[in-house]
């Protein structure tokens, strides 16, 4: 019984941490855009963008790439803030970096 209780507590902590990291990324972004393939594009205050795949990982996307939005529109990738987005998603904070770097 104790093992089951500890397992539930551990899983709850992991789930809470995952939601906190995603929330940090959403809060840091000026705009969040759902993409057709299940990915999410984040537009930061400096106008540069980062893309999170449907599994929650920041991915490399070349500037100028045409992205298909979930509502059928298109947007053009500006910059590649993969490192900044990755820090928001994995560490739950900006860890001393800024979107302008």
C-alpha positions as CSV (number, residue, x, y, z in Angstrom):
1,X,0.0,0.0,0.0
2,X,2.8,2.4,0.8
3,X,4.5,1.7,-2.5
4,X,1.3,2.6,-4.4
5,X,0.9,5.8,-2.4
6,X,4.5,6.8,-3.1
7,X,4.0,6.1,-6.8
8,X,0.9,8.3,-7.0
9,X,2.8,11.1,-5.3
10,X,5.7,10.8,-7.6
11,X,3.5,10.8,-10.7
12,X,1.6,13.8,-9.5
13,X,4.8,15.7,-9.0
14,X,6.0,14.9,-12.5
15,X,2.6,16.0,-14.0
16,X,2.7,19.3,-12.1
17,X,6.2,20.0,-13.3
18,X,5.3,19.4,-16.9
19,X,2.3,21.8,-16.7
20,X,4.4,24.4,-15.0
21,X,7.0,24.3,-17.8
22,X,4.4,24.6,-20.5
23,X,2.8,27.5,-18.6
24,X,6.2,29.3,-18.5
25,X,6.5,29.0,-22.2
26,X,3.0,30.3,-22.8
27,X,3.6,33.2,-20.4
28,X,6.9,34.2,-22.1
29,X,5.4,34.2,-25.6
30,X,3.6,37.2,-27.1
31,X,1.5,34.8,-29.2
32,X,1.0,31.0,-29.2
33,X,-0.2,29.4,-32.5
34,X,-1.4,25.8,-32.8
35,X,-0.1,24.1,-36.0
36,X,-1.7,21.5,-38.2
37,X,0.6,18.7,-37.3
38,X,0.0,19.1,-33.5
39,X,3.0,21.3,-32.9
40,X,2.9,24.7,-31.3
41,X,4.6,27.9,-32.6
42,X,5.6,30.5,-30.0
43,X,6.2,34.1,-31.0
44,X,8.3,36.0,-28.5
45,X,8.4,39.7,-27.8
46,X,11.4,40.3,-30.1
47,X,9.4,38.8,-33.0
48,X,11.4,35.6,-33.2
49,X,9.8,32.2,-33.0
50,X,10.3,28.8,-31.5
51,X,8.4,25.6,-32.3
52,X,7.4,22.8,-29.9
53,X,6.6,19.4,-31.4
54,X,3.5,17.5,-30.4
55,X,5.6,15.6,-27.8
56,X,6.6,18.8,-25.9
57,X,10.1,19.1,-27.3
58,X,11.6,22.3,-28.8
59,X,12.6,21.5,-32.4
60,X,14.9,23.2,-35.0
61,X,12.9,25.0,-37.6
62,X,14.8,27.0,-40.3
63,X,13.9,30.7,-40.6
64,X,11.7,31.2,-43.7
65,X,9.9,27.8,-43.3
66,X,6.2,28.0,-44.1
67,X,4.2,26.6,-41.2
68,X,0.6,25.4,-41.6
69,X,-1.7,26.6,-38.8
70,X,-4.4,24.4,-37.3
71,X,-7.1,26.7,-38.8
72,X,-5.7,26.4,-42.3
73,X,-3.6,29.5,-42.5
74,X,0.1,29.8,-43.0
75,X,2.8,31.7,-41.2
76,X,6.5,32.2,-42.0
77,X,9.1,31.2,-39.4
78,X,11.1,34.1,-38.2
79,X,14.4,33.3,-36.4
80,X,14.8,30.1,-34.5
81,X,14.6,30.4,-30.7
82,X,14.9,26.7,-30.0
83,X,17.4,27.2,-27.2
84,X,15.3,29.7,-25.4
85,X,12.1,27.7,-25.9
86,X,13.9,24.5,-24.7
87,X,15.0,26.3,-21.5
88,X,11.4,27.3,-20.8
89,X,10.0,23.9,-21.5
90,X,12.7,21.9,-19.6
91,X,13.7,24.0,-16.7
92,X,10.4,25.9,-16.2
93,X,12.1,29.3,-16.4
94,X,14.3,31.5,-18.5
95,X,17.5,30.4,-16.6
96,X,19.1,33.8,-17.1
97,X,18.7,34.0,-20.9
98,X,16.6,36.3,-22.9
99,X,14.7,35.9,-26.1
100,X,16.9,38.5,-27.8
101,X,20.0,36.3,-27.5
